[in-house]
Amino acid sequence: MTQITNVTMHSPNAQAPLAPTSTGNLPVDDNWRRSIPAQVFLNHFFAMDYHIHQQNDLFDLAKFPVFQQFYGLVTDESRKALEKLLLNSWSAEYALRITPVVNDEQYLQSSLHWTFPQAYYSALFSARAFLAVQGVNVSNEELIRKRVGNAVVRGYYPASIGYYALGPINSYRIQRLPMAKRFSVAAKTDLLLPSRAASAQAELAQFLKTTRDKRVRTLRNAIQTNPKTALRSPKTGEILQKFSVEQYKQLAKQIGYTTYFDMLSRLRISSINREIERFVDSEIDVKLFHQSLVTIVAHVNSVHEAYIAKALGIQAYRQLVAKLPSYLQESFVRERMNTIIAPMLEEPQLEQEPYLQMAA
């Protein structure tokens, strides 16, 4: 497994997180109480943003053997599909980026209904492109989630987004957040945004836990509400109301790993995922939330784009970008290519014969 290293270089287009809004004297009225779930959700994503800036490790990717030896499986036919996936990812990121420019709190709050899914789907299409360049063409989100989870564990991602959780409920193991144990989120009662590396890592560990909890409950309900799959009591034949430790271990195996991708999937709006509803009329710093999402999505997509450009070759990647609509060509896509992707690939140590490295 690739060793994930610590920060050595600063991303040239990274922005520091906005200064947390002071919440030292929190109101205790009904509006604030209704805002608590939204504030907790903001804290989680701000912690992701904060951890990315603390690690400052995007350029470490170029030193990973798994990156240096990365090789793609791209044909003329698959190249067209790859270009479409990237166009979808960049279009969603573009829409996400332009929303916070509007300096209107009410508009920003209502815009969460589309910026949340934009953030998720930008990362989703980026992940699909990352897999497609390796010859893995999947559209099922559950399969994508598991493939990305395996790639995280195998060291394809820098430490800033390389953490994960595994194991059965009540016995989760949190990996690659070494400072998380020094700071207990459960002990927090002030709902303050994380302001230190330890508190940010603890917040991320808590986010991994609650995200894995939701996935365990969802899978358990899906199994138990279907008479054909429901586990039953060997004595009575009745559908089980409680699971044993061993049964929860089996669920954990089916779920796989919980990673940054699962956390971003909390932004997806569907019939069973209504996270957005907690933000209606909430009193949180919406602008800060937007900036955190922009930073996270840009970071995740930069990692995937670096692998894609490595597989295609920088000249072919430049040609791909040159075919984009002008609103994308002259935006963050070109800037990221010139300030992050190209410098990574122009490192002397990368000029070697690549071989196929799959992220199965």
KEPA-960271 format. One record per atom (N, C-alpha, C, CB): x, y, z. Coordinates in steps of 0.2 Angstrom, whole numbers, plus 5000, padded with zeros to 4 digits. Glycine has a CB too. Example, Ala and Ser with C-alpha at 12.3 -4.5 7.8 and 13.67 -1.06 7.14 Angstrom:
% residues 2
506649725039/506249785039/506649845039/505749785045/506449895035/506849955036/506450005039/507049975029/
END
This chain:
% residues 360
500449945000/500050005000/500450065000/499550005006/500250114996/500650174996/500650215002/500350224990/501250235004/501350275010/501050345009/502050285013/500550375013/500250435012/500750485016/499550445014/500950535013/501450585016/501150645018/502050595012/501450685022/501150745025/501350805020/501450765032/501150865022/501150925018/501850945016/500850985021/502050955010/502650985008/502551045003/503050925004/502051044999/501951104995/501251134996/502051084988/501151194994/500551224994/500151234988/500551304997/499551214987/499151214981/499151294979/498451184982/499351304973/499351374971/498751414970/499751384964/498151374969/497551414969/497051394975/497151394963/497351364980/496951354986/496851414990/497251304991/496251424993/496051474997/495951455004/495351514995/496151495009/496151475016/495351485017/496551525020/495151435022/494451445024/494251515027/494251385029/493651535025/493451595028/493451595036/492751605026/493651645039/493651655046/492951635049/493851725049/492951585054/492351565057/491951625060/492451505062/491351625058/490951675062/490851655069/490151675059/490951715073/490951705080/490351675083/491151765084/490351625087/489751595090/489751585097/489551525086/490251625100/490351625107/489751635111/490851665109/489351685109/488651695113/488151665109/488651765115/487951605109/487451575105/486751595107/487551505104/486351615103/485651625105/485351555107/485251655099/484851565111/484551495113/483751505112/484651495121/483551545107/482851545105/482651485100/482751615101/482051485099/481851425095/482151425088/481051425094/482251475085/482651485078/483251445079/482651555076/483651465084/484351435084/484251355086/484751465090/483851335090/483751265091/483551225085/483151255096/483151255081/483051225074/483651225069/482451265071/484151275071/484651275067/485251225069/484951345067/485151195074/485751155077/485951095072/485551125084/485451065069/485651005064/486051035058/485050975062/485851095056/486151125050/486851155052/485751185048/486951175058/487551195061/488051135061/487551235068/487851085064/488251025064/488451005057/487850965068/488051005053/488150985046/488751035043/487550985041/488651095044/489151145042/489751135045/488851215044/489751115052/490451105055/490751045052/490251085062/490450995050/490750935047/491050955040/490150885045/490750995036/491051005029/491551065030/490551035025/491451105035/492051155036/492651115039/491851205042/492551065043/493151025045/493450985039/492850965050/493150965034/493450935028/493850995025/492850915023/493551055024/493951105021/494551125025/493451175020/494451125032/495051145036/495551095036/494751155043/495451035035/495850975035/496250975029/495550905036/495950995023/496251005017/496851055017/495751015011/496651115020/497151165020/497651155025/496751235022/497551115031/498051095035/498551045032/497751065042/498350995029/498750945026/499150975020/498350885023/498751025016/499151055011/499551005006/499551115013/499250955004/499650895002/499550874995/499650835006/499250924991/499050904984/499650884980/498650954981/500150914980/500750904976/501150844978/501150964976/500950814984/501250754986/501050694982/501050744994/500450704979/500250654974/500750634969/499550674971/501150684966/501650664961/502150624963/501950734959/502250614970/502750574973/502550504974/503050604979/501950494974/501650424975/501850374970/500850424976/502150314972/502250264966/501650244963/502550204970/501050244966/500450224963/500250274957/499850214968/500450344958/500350394953/500850394948/500350464957/501450384950/502050384945/501950324940/502650374948/501650264942/501550204938/500850204935/501750144943/500450254936/499750254934/499750254926/499350314937/499350204923/499250204916/498550194914/499750144913/498350224909/497550214907/497450164902/497350284905/496850154901/496550104895/496050154891/496250044898/496350194887/495850234883/495950224876/496150314885/495350214873/495250204866/494850264863/494850134864/494850264856/494550324853/493750334856/494550324846/493450274856/492750264858/492750284866/492450194857/493150264870/493050274877/493350344879/493550224881/493750374874/493950444875/493350494875/494450464870/492850484870/492250524870/491850514876/491850504864/491750454879/491450454885/491750484891/491350374887/492450484891/492850514896/492750594896/493550494895/492750614890/492650694889/491950714891/492750704881/491450674890/490750684892/490750684900/490250644889/491050644903/491050634910/491350694913/491450574913/491950714910/492350774913/491950834912/493050784910/491550844906/491150904905/490650904910/490850894898/490250854912/489750854917/490050874923/489450784917/490650844925/490950864932/491150944932/491550824933/491450964927/491651034926/491051084926/492051044921/490551064923/489951104922/489551114929/489451074917/489551054933/489251064939/489751104944/489150984942/490351094943/490851134948/490751204946/491551104947/490651224940/490651294937/489951324941/490551294930/489451284940/488851314943/488851324951/488251264942/489251274954/489351284961/489751344963/489751214964/490251354959/490751414960/490351484959/491351404955/489951484954/489651554953/489151574958/489451554946/488851524961/488251544966/488551584971/487951474968/489051574975/489251614981/489451684979/489851574984/489551694972/489751764970/489151814972/489951764963/488551784972/487951834973/488051844981/487351794971/488051914982/488051934989/487451944992/488551994990/487051894993/486351894995/486251835000/485851904990/486151845006/486151785011/485451745009/486051815018/484951785008/484251745007/484351705000/483651795006/484651734995/484751694989/485251634990/485051744983/485751644994/486251594995/485951534999/486851624999/485451555004/485151505007/484651465003/484751535013/484251494999/483851454994/484251414989/483351504991/484851444987/485251404982/485451344985/485751454980/485451324991/485751264994/485351204990/485651255001/484751214988/484351164985/484651134979/483651184984/485051184975/485451154969/486151154970/485251194964/486451194975/487251184976/487451124979/487451244980/486951104984/487151034987/487250984982/486551014992/486750964978/486850914973/487350934968/486150904969/487450994966/488051014961/488650984964/488051084960/488751004970/489450984973/489550904973/489451004981/488950864975/489050794975/489150764968/488450764978/488750794963/488750764956/489350784952/488150784952/489650844954/490350864951/490850804953/490550934953/490850794960/491350744962/491150674959/491350744970/490550654959/490350594956/490550584949/489550584956/490450634945/490650624938/491450624937/490350684933/491750664941/492450664942/492750594944/492750714947/492450564948/492650494950/492450444945/492250474957/491950454941/491750404936/492350414930/491050424933/492550474929/493050484924/493750454926/493150564923/493850464933/494450434936/494450354935/494550444943/493850324936/493850254934/493850234927/493150224938/493450274923/493450264916/494050264912/492950314913/494550304914/495150314911/495550244913/495550374914/495350204917/495650144919/495350084916/495750134926/494750104912/494450054908/493850024913/494849994907/493650054918/493150034923/492550084921/493350034930/492050064917/491550104916/490850084919/491350104908/490750114925/490150104929/489750164930/490450074936/489150164930/488650214932/488250204938/488250224926/488250144941/487950134947/488250164953/487850054948/487950204956/488250244962/488550204967/487750294964/488250144969/488450104974/489150074972/487950044976/489150054965/489750024963/490350074963/489649994956/490150134961/490650184961/490950204968/490350254958/490450204972/490650214979/491150164982/489950214984/491050094980/491450044983/492150044979/491149974981/492150064973/492750074969/493150124972/492650084961/492850184973/493250244976/493450224983/492750304976/493050184987/493250164994/493850124993/492750134997/493950074989/494450034988/495150074986/494349984983/495050124982/495550174979/495850214985/495350214974/495350234990/495550274996/496050225000/494950295000/495850165001/496150125006/496850105003/495750065007/496850094996/497450074993/497950134992/497350044986/497750194994/498250244994/498250294988/498950224995/497750294984/497750334978/497650404980/497150314973/497450424986/497250494988/497750514993/496550494990/497850584993/498250614998/497950615005/498450684996/498350625010/498050615017/497450665018/498550635022/497450715014/496950765015/496250735014/497050825011/496150685010/495550655009/495550575009/495150675002/496150555012/496250485012/496050445018/497050475011/495650475022/495450445028/494850405027/495250495034/494650355031/494050315030/493850275037/494250255024/493250245036/493050205042/492850135040/492450245046/492950085044/492750015042/492449985049/493249975039/492249925048/491949885054/491249895055/492349915060/490949855060/490249845061/490049905066/490049785064/489449915066/489149975070/489349965078/488349975070/489550015081/489750015088/490449995088/489349975092/490749975083/491449955083/491849975077/491549875083/491650035075/492050065069/492750085071/491650135067/493150075065/493850095066/493950155061/494350035064/494250205064/494350265060/495150265058/494150325063/495250265051/495950265049/496150335046/496050205044/496850345047/497150405045/496950475047/497150405037/496650475053/496550535057/496850525063/495750545057/497450535064/497850515070/497750565076/498550515069/497450625075/497350665080/496650665083/497550735078/496250625080/495550625081/495350605088/495150585077/495750555091/495650535098/495850585103/496050475099/496250635101/496450685107/495850735108/497050715104/495350735104/494850785105/494150755104/494950845099/493750755109/493150725108/492550775106/492950695115/492250765100/491750805098/491150795102/491550785090/491050735105/490450725109/490450765115/490450645111/491050785117/491050835123/490950905121/491750825126/490850925115/490750995113/490051005114/490951005106/489851065117/489151085118/489051155115/489051085126/489651185113/489551255110/489451255103/490151295112/489451205099/489351205092/489851245088/488651225090/490451265091/490951305087/491251265082/491451335092/491451305076/491751275071/492451255073/491851325065/492751195070/493351175072/493951225071/493551105069/494351235075/494851295074/495551265075/494751345079/495651195076/496351165077/496351105073/496451155085/496951075072/496951015068/496650955071/497751005067/496750955078/496450905082/495650905082/496650905089/495350965083/494650965083/494350955076/494451035085/494750975070/494450965064/494450885062/494950995059/495050855064/495050775063/494550745067/495750755065/494350765073/493850735077/493150745074/493850765085/493050805071/492450815068/492350775062/492450895066/492950765058/492950715052/492750645055/493550715049/493050625060/492950555063/492150545065/493350545069/491950605068/491250595069/490750595063/491050665073/490950635058/490650635051/490650565048/490950685047/491250535048/491250465046/490850415049/492050445046/490750425056/490350385060/489650395058/490450395068/489350455058/488650465057/488450445050/488450535058/488950455045/488850435038/488750365038/489350465034/489250325041/489250255041/488550225045/489850225044/488350255050/487750245054/487150245049/487650285060/487150295045/486550305040/486550245035/486550375037/487150235033/487250185028/487050115030/487950175024/487250095036/487050035040/486350025041/487450025047/486050085043/485250085044/484950075038/485050145048/485150105033/484850105026/484850035023/485150155021/485450005024/485549935021/485049885025/486249915021/485149895032/484749845036/483949855035/484849865044/483749915034/483049925032/482849895025/482849995032/483349905021/483149875014/483149795014/483749895009/483549765018/483549695019/482949675023/484149675022/482749705028/482249685032/481549695030/482349705039/481449745026/480749765023/480649725017/480749835022/481049685015/480949635009/480849565012/481549645004/480249535011/480149475014/480649415011/479449445013/480849435005/481249385002/482049385004/481349394994/482249445007/482949445010/482949455017/483249505006/482349465020/482349475028/482649415031/481649495030/483049435036/483349385041/482749365046/483949405044/482749305047/482149285052/482449245058/481649245048/482049235063/482249195069/482149125067/481749215075/482749085068/482749015067/482148975071/483448985068/481949005076/481448975081/480748985078/481548995088/480649055077/479949065076/479749085068/479749125080/480349095065/480249115058/480049185057/479749065054/479949225062/479749295062/480349335059/479449315068/480249395056/480749435054/481049465060/480449495049/481749465060/482149495066/482049565067/482849475065/481949585073/481849655075/482549685077/481349665080/482949635079/483649655082/484149615078/483749655089/484749645077/485249605074/485849595079/485649645068/486149535078/486649515082/487349545080/486749435082/487849545084/488549565082/488749535075/489049555088/488649475075/488849435068/488449465062/488849365069/487849475063/487449505058/487649575056/486749495060/487849615061/488049675059/488749675056/488149725065/489149625057/489749615054/489649605047/490249565057/489149565045/489049545038/488849605034/488449495038/488449655038/488249715035/488849755033/487749755039/489249755038/489849795037/490249775031/490349795043/490349715030/490649685024/490349705017/490749605024/489649705017/489249725011/489349795010/488549715012/489449835015/489549915014/490149925012/489349945021/490749895014/491349915012/491649965016/491449935005/492050015013/492350075017/491850135017/493050085015/491950175022/491650245022/492150295021/491150255028/492050335016/492650385014/492350455013/492950355008/492750495010/492550565009/491950565004/493150605005/491950514999/491450504994/490750494997/491550444989/490750455003/490050445006/489850505010/490150385011/490350545012/490150605016/489850655011/490850635019/490150665005/489950704999/489250684997/490350714993/489150614997/488450594995/487850615000/488450514995/488050635006/487550665010/487250725007/487850685017/487550755002/487350814999/486850794993/487850854996/486750734992/486250714986/485550724989/486450644984/485150744985/484450754987/484050694983/484150824985/483650654987/483250604984/482650594989/483750534983/482250544987/481650524991/481850504998/481250474987/482450474999/482650455005/483150495008/482850385005/483450545005/483950585008/483750665008/484650585003/483550685014/483250755014/483650795019/482550745017/484250795018/484750835022/484550905021/485450815021/484350925015/484250995014/483751025018/484151005006/483250985020/482651015024/482951045030/482150965025/483451025033/483651055040/483951125039/484251005043/484051145032/484351215031/483851265030/484851205026/483151245029/482651285028/482551335034/481951255026/482651395034/482551445039/483051435045/481851445042/483651405043/484151395048/484551455049/484551335047/484851465054/485351525055/486051505056/485151565062/486351495050/487051475049/487351515044/487051395047/488051515044/488451555039/488451515032/489151565042/487951535028/487851505022/488451515017/487151525019/488651575017/489251595013/489851545015/489451665013/489951535021/490551495023/490451425021/490551495031/489751395021/489651335018/489751325011/488851315020/489551375007/489751375000/490451374999/489451434997/490851415002/491551415001/491851345003/491951475005/491651315008/491951255010/491751195005/491651225017/491151205002/491051154997/491451164990/490251154995/491551224988/491951244983/492651214984/491951314981/492951224990/493651204991/493651124991/493851224998/493151094994/493251014994/493150984987/492650994998/492651014983/492550984976/493151004972/491951024973/493451064972/494051074968/494651034970/494251154970/494651014977/495250974979/495150904976/495250974986/494550874977/494350804975/494450804967/493650784977/494250844964/494250844956/494950854954/493850904953/495350894957/496050904956/496450834956/496450954960/496350794961/496650734962/496450684956/496450694968/495750684954/495550644949/495850664942/494850644948/495850734941/496150754935/496850744934/495950834934/497250744939/497950734939/498050664936/498250744946/497650614939/497750544937/497550534929/497250494941/496950574927/496750564921/497250594916/496050604920/497550654918/498050684913/498650644913/498250754916/498850604919/499450564919/499350504914/499550534926/498650484913/498550424909/498550444902/497850394911/498250504900/498150534893/498850564891/497650584893/499250584895/499750634893/499550704893/500050604886/500050744895/499850814896/499650844890/500450854899/499950834884/499750864878/498950844876/500150844872/498850774876/498150754875/497650784880/498150674875/497850794886/497450824891/497350904889/497750824898/497850934887/497751004885/497251014879/498451034883/497350964874/496850964868/496150954871/497050904863/496050904876/495350894878/495050964881/495450844884/495450994885/495251064888/495151114883/495751084893/495551114877/495451164872/494751154868/496051154867/494451094869/493851084865/493251104870/493751004863/493351124876/492851144880/492451204878/493051144887/491851214880/491451274879/491851334882/490751274882/491851394879/492251454881/492151464889/492151514877/491551454891/491451474898/491851434903/490651474900/491951374901/492451324905/493151334903/492151254904/493251344897/493951344894/494351404898/493951354887/494051454899/494351514902/494251524909/494151574898/494051464912/493851474919/494351434924/493151444921/494151404929/494551364934/494851304931/494151344940/494551274925/494851214922/495551224919/494351194917/495551284915/496251304913/496751314918/496151354907/496451354923/496951384928/497251314932/496551424933/496751274933/496951214937/497451174933/496351164939/497351164927/497751134922/498451164922/497551124915/498551224922/499151264921/499551264928/499051334919/499151274933/499451284940/499551224944/499051334944/499151164942/499251104947/499451044942/498551094950/498951034937/499050974933/499750964929/498450964929/499851014925/500451024921/501051014926/500451084917/501151064931/501751054935/501850984938/501651104941/501350954940/501350884943/501750834937/500750854945/501450844931/501650794926/502350814923/501150794921/502550874924/503250894922/503750884926/503150974920/503650854932/504150834937/504650784934/503850804943/505250784934/505750744931/505650674933/506450764932/505450654939/505450584942/504850554938/505350584949/504350584935/503850554932/503950534925/503250604932/504550544922/504650534915/504950464915/505150584912/504550414916/504650344916/504150304913/504850314923/504250244911/503850194907/503250174912/504150134904/502650194911/502150184916/501850104914/501550224915/501550084919/501250014918/500550014921/501649954921/500149974920/499449974922/499349964929/499049924918/498950004932/498850004940/498150014941/499250054944/497749964942/497049964943/496849984950/496649904940/496250014951/496050034957/495349994958/495850114958/495449924958/494849884958/494649884965/495049814956/
END
